[in-house]
Amino acid sequence: MTDAPRRAVSRGDRGSGSVVALAVVVAAVLLGLALIAAAAEAHSRVLAQHAADQAALAGAYAARGALAMGADATGAGCEAAREGARANGVALVRCAVRRADVTVEVRAPSGVGAVAVAGPAFAAAGARSP
């Protein structure tokens, strides 16, 4: 057996592969963390929007019932929206009721906010909503 000639390695090159591999691993970890943060933000936005939708629907349902009974639609609608928001872990920031249409704005504990509108549809040819 003959020994193959060994390539001359200068002392400055020794261990440079480890440094490059470490840099690649660190870059991959940082990229992964950035992707996780972006996904968490998107998830928070979706949860806040779902909570806003549910709160607006609850408010519109209560406002419509209150109008049918001749009661205060604004109080009933906003109270139901507040309860719906609380049940979904968000805070009701703003609530507006116009007839049985309810507009809500909520804020999640993460700071993400969302707006939703719900109410009965008024669609008739030539009809005007007051």
C-alpha positions as CSV (number, residue, x, y, z in Angstrom):
1,M,0.0,0.0,0.0
2,T,1.2,3.4,-0.9
3,D,0.2,6.4,1.0
4,A,-1.5,9.0,-1.2
5,P,0.1,12.3,-1.2
6,R,-1.4,14.6,1.4
7,R,-2.5,18.0,0.5
8,A,-0.7,20.7,2.3
9,V,-3.0,22.5,4.7
10,S,-2.0,25.7,6.1
11,R,-2.6,26.4,9.7
12,G,-5.0,29.2,8.8
13,D,-7.4,26.9,6.9
14,R,-7.6,24.3,9.7
15,G,-11.2,24.2,11.2
16,S,-12.7,26.7,8.7
17,G,-15.3,24.1,7.7
18,S,-16.6,24.0,11.2
19,V,-17.0,27.8,11.2
20,V,-18.9,27.7,7.9
21,A,-21.1,24.8,9.1
22,L,-21.8,26.7,12.3
23,A,-22.8,29.9,10.3
24,V,-25.2,27.8,8.2
25,V,-26.8,26.3,11.3
26,V,-27.2,29.7,12.9
27,A,-28.7,31.2,9.8
28,A,-31.2,28.3,9.5
29,V,-32.2,28.7,13.2
30,L,-32.7,32.4,12.7
31,L,-34.8,31.9,9.6
32,G,-36.9,29.3,11.5
33,L,-37.5,31.7,14.3
34,A,-38.6,34.4,11.9
35,L,-41.0,32.0,10.3
36,I,-42.4,31.0,13.6
37,A,-42.9,34.6,14.6
38,A,-44.7,35.4,11.3
39,A,-47.0,32.4,11.7
40,A,-47.8,33.3,15.3
41,E,-48.7,36.9,14.2
42,A,-51.0,35.5,11.4
43,H,-52.6,33.1,13.9
44,S,-53.3,36.0,16.3
45,R,-54.9,38.0,13.5
46,V,-57.1,35.1,12.5
47,L,-58.2,34.5,16.2
48,A,-59.0,38.2,16.7
49,Q,-61.0,38.3,13.5
50,H,-63.0,35.2,14.5
51,A,-63.7,36.7,17.9
52,A,-64.8,40.0,16.3
53,D,-67.1,38.1,13.9
54,Q,-68.7,36.2,16.8
55,A,-69.1,39.3,18.9
56,A,-70.8,41.1,16.0
57,L,-73.1,38.2,15.3
58,A,-74.1,37.9,19.0
59,G,-74.7,41.7,19.1
60,A,-76.8,41.7,15.9
61,Y,-78.9,38.8,17.2
62,A,-79.5,40.5,20.5
63,A,-80.2,43.9,18.8
64,R,-82.7,42.3,16.4
65,G,-84.5,40.7,19.3
66,A,-84.6,43.9,21.3
67,L,-86.0,45.8,18.4
68,A,-88.7,43.1,17.9
69,M,-89.7,43.6,21.6
70,G,-89.5,47.4,21.5
71,A,-86.5,47.5,23.8
72,D,-83.2,49.3,23.6
73,A,-81.3,47.7,20.7
74,T,-78.0,49.6,21.4
75,G,-77.8,48.4,25.0
76,A,-78.8,44.8,24.2
77,G,-76.6,44.6,21.1
78,C,-73.4,46.0,22.8
79,E,-73.9,43.9,25.9
80,A,-74.2,40.7,23.9
81,A,-71.2,41.7,21.8
82,R,-69.2,42.4,25.0
83,E,-70.1,38.9,26.3
84,G,-69.2,37.3,23.0
85,A,-65.8,39.1,22.9
86,R,-65.1,38.1,26.5
87,A,-66.0,34.5,25.8
88,N,-63.4,34.5,23.0
89,G,-60.7,36.0,25.1
90,V,-60.6,39.5,23.6
91,A,-61.7,43.0,24.8
92,L,-64.4,44.9,23.1
93,V,-62.9,48.3,22.2
94,R,-65.9,49.8,20.3
95,C,-69.5,48.9,19.7
96,A,-71.9,50.7,17.5
97,V,-75.5,49.7,16.8
98,R,-77.7,51.1,14.0
99,R,-81.1,49.4,14.1
100,A,-80.0,45.7,14.1
101,D,-76.6,46.3,12.4
102,V,-73.7,46.0,14.9
103,T,-70.2,47.1,14.3
104,V,-67.5,46.0,16.8
105,E,-63.8,46.5,17.2
106,V,-61.9,44.1,19.5
107,R,-58.4,43.8,20.7
108,A,-56.7,40.6,21.7
109,P,-54.2,40.3,24.6
110,S,-51.4,40.1,22.0
111,G,-52.4,43.6,20.9
112,V,-53.9,42.5,17.5
113,G,-57.2,44.2,16.7
114,A,-60.0,43.3,14.4
115,V,-63.3,44.9,13.2
116,A,-66.5,43.1,12.2
117,V,-70.0,44.1,11.1
118,A,-73.1,41.9,11.3
119,G,-76.8,42.4,11.0
120,P,-79.9,41.4,8.9
121,A,-79.7,42.0,5.2
122,F,-82.0,44.6,3.8
123,A,-82.4,43.9,0.1
124,A,-85.4,45.0,-1.9
125,A,-85.7,46.7,-5.2
126,G,-86.0,50.4,-4.8
127,A,-86.1,50.2,-1.0
128,R,-84.1,52.7,1.0
129,S,-82.7,52.1,4.5
130,P,-83.3,55.0,6.9
